[in-house]
Amino acid sequence: LLTIITCGIYNMYIQYVLGKALMEGQAAQGARVNESLPILGLLLAIFGLGIVVMAIEQNEINTLCE
């Protein structure tokens, strides 16, 4: 709902924050840290490729869980 109200700006913010949280989780677990994840998520969300960002983030979550 907030994404619709803010014309997509909220989605861009969420993609950036989620990328940052994943980066912190990777560092806490001692795994390989993907430092470009927040910026990559933001840029892809700006260009309308939110589904690609979600797939990349899901891959990082799966790797972290293994």
C-alpha positions in Angstrom: 0.0 0.0 0.0 2.8 2.4 0.9 4.5 1.7 -2.4 1.4 2.7 -4.3 0.9 5.8 -2.2 4.5 6.9 -2.6 4.7 6.0 -6.3 7.3 3.4 -5.7 9.7 5.4 -3.5 8.9 3.2 -0.5 9.9 0.1 -2.5 13.2 1.6 -3.3 13.8 2.4 0.4 12.9 -1.2 1.4 15.2 -2.7 -1.2 18.1 -0.6 0.1 17.4 -1.4 3.8 17.0 -5.1 3.1 20.3 -5.2 1.3 21.9 -3.4 4.2 20.4 -5.9 6.7 21.6 -8.8 4.6 25.1 -7.4 4.5 25.1 -7.0 8.3 23.8 -10.6 8.6 26.5 -11.9 6.4 29.1 -10.1 8.5 27.7 -11.4 11.7 27.7 -15.0 10.4 31.3 -14.7 9.1 30.1 -15.4 5.6 31.3 -13.6 2.4 29.9 -10.1 2.6 28.4 -8.7 -0.6 29.0 -4.9 0.0 27.3 -3.9 -3.3 23.9 -5.4 -2.4 22.2 -2.2 -1.0 23.3 0.0 -3.9 22.5 -2.8 -6.5 19.1 -3.2 -4.9 18.4 0.5 -5.0 19.5 0.9 -8.6 17.6 -2.0 -9.9 14.5 -0.8 -8.1 14.8 2.6 -9.6 14.9 1.0 -13.1 11.8 -1.1 -12.4 13.6 -4.4 -11.9 12.3 -5.1 -8.4 11.7 -8.8 -9.2 15.4 -9.2 -10.0 16.4 -7.5 -6.7 14.1 -9.9 -4.8 15.7 -12.9 -6.6 19.2 -11.7 -5.7 18.2 -11.1 -2.1 16.6 -14.5 -1.9 19.7 -16.1 -3.2 21.8 -14.3 -0.5 19.3 -15.4 2.2 19.5 -19.0 1.0 23.3 -18.9 1.0 23.3 -17.5 4.5 21.0 -20.2 5.8 23.2 -23.0 4.4 
